[in-house]
Amino acid sequence: RSERAPELVSERALQSAAGSSIDIPLTSGDRDDSGLLTNHSAAADASSADRSSGDYGVLTIYSAEPDAFSRDEAALLDELGGDVGYGIRTLRMRLGHRAATDQLAFLAYHDPLTKLPNRRLLRERFERAAANADRAGDRVAVLFLDLDSFKEINDGLGHDVGDKLLVRIAERLQKNVRLTDTVSREGGDEFAVLLAGIPDVDAIARIAQTLLGAIAEPFDIDLNVLTMSLSIGISVYPDDGQLFDTLRNRADTALYHAKESGRNAYRFFSNQMSADSIARTEMQLELREALKRGEFYLCYQPQICLRDRRITALEALIRWQRSDLDTILPDTFIPIAERSGLIIPIGDWALNEACRQAAAWREAGLPDLIVAVNLSALQIRRGNLVGVVTAALERSGLPASSLELELTESILLQDTELTLSTLQALHTI
């Protein structure tokens, strides 16, 4: 090592006081077209005791005889030092290249944050597990996991805390499955677990319940005590399908039902789930077309004062009249509109239509009544609610005091700062 070279030269020189030595720098040079080193041209001289060490250190050669090194020998040794330095650099470059290659190979099959296998590696392990299951007559389970309310962690505490939480969750999941099982990260707050060699469905349920309990234990991260929960969807090979993509999609469908049931739960896939999923997808497409075709309309439910039986307000209730079909009530299509984000344009339409109708009744000479319109949490979180309300009032001419906006208590528990600032702005209007 270059920093040790003077010390070593001094120690060895004391052992042969009557002898001689030569210091040869080990430099990292490049070679020209002829194969010669191009950056080491200083003359080697037995008397140059203070010459600079090279990039990698100094090679010192000793002789018991004084003045033992001729000029030609010194030049040859100097060239040798360049060769050794070049060799060291070449070896280091090879090691660095190998490390980079190994890292690329690792990233091709693993998640860079949690170091868990990714979907590509999970697929390969499923193929092997399925082949073994066919020979042994047992099952393979695909579990699709999604963290409940993880977005609140990222939004409230920052992505750094969120990333640390994901790493800790990955570690905890791995500790609660067998060595033959695979935990992978799908991306975001989604994970998958492959259970190989499962004898029966009851064994799958026990593992799923173990995972729910493991994640329910608090996490202590950066002085924050975080409590999380999971929702799990499960599909089973060969009962629910033969192909990895089919089983993954069906586990995802079961996951949806686990969340619908209240979260922090697991659900096995069933054929009825698949039929429901297809129906939801079809209805979502129909909702988009219904907006374009103007198939929605509002009914108005009177609100009556019991003291004098006087109508004090009207609540706008949306209905969907599909072409040549029966009227669809909101409890059927509103949940689908919520999940797809279509509730925002549908809600905007309902608000504008209610304001227009209420203003028309006032112009016709009917008593001044308050019209009440229901809000969705998505209209506050993702829509421009204040702007939409302001525009609807201006467009219709309805006084702001004649509009009442109804919201569920759960809205107040989500994105509190945004919600309160929005409500304050609406109250000011």
Secondary structure, 3 states (H helix, E strand, C coil): CHHHHHHHHHHHHHHCCCCEEEEEEECCCCECCCCCECCCCCCCCCCCCCCCCCCCEEEEEEECCCCCCCHHHHHHHHHHHHHHHHHHHHHHHHHHHHHHHHHHHHHHHECCCCCCECHHHHHHHHHHHHHHHHHHCCEEEEEEEEECCHHHHHHHHCHHHHHHHHHHHHHHHHHCCCCCCEEEEEECCEEEEEEEEECCHHHHHHHHHHHHHHHHCCEEECCEEECCCEEEEEEEECCCCCCHHHHHHHHHHHHHHHHHCCCCCEEECCHHHHHHHHHHHHHHHHHHHHHHHCCEEEEEEEEEECCCCEEEEEEEEEEEECCCCCEECHHHHHHHHHHHCCHHHHHHHHHHHHHHHHHHHHHCCCCCCEEEEECCHHHHHCCCHHHHHHHHHHHHCCCHHHEEEECCHHHHHCCHHHHHHHHHHHHHC
